[in-house]
Amino acid sequence: MIGGARSQYHLRQVLVFLDAHVLNKPEVMVGSVTGKVDVESGTITDEVTRGFLAKQLEALAAFARRS
C-alpha cells in the first residue's frame, strides 16, 4: 500500500543529491489507486485525486517555464 510512496521518496533523495531539478511541491501520492482509476479506460474516477494531479501538472508547467 505504501511501497510506491517509499520508492518515490528514495528516488527524490537520490535526485536531490545529484543536484537534479526536482519538483518538490505539490507532492502527490495516491494510496489505494485501484479504487480510484478505471483500469479499462484509464480514467481517474476519484475527484480528489483528479484535483491533486491537476495541481501537480500546473506546478510542473510553471516549473518548466522557469527553467
Secondary structure by P-SEA (a helix, b strand, c coil): caaaaaaaaaaaaaaaaaccccccccbbbbccccccccccccccccaaaaaaaaaaaaaaaaaaaac
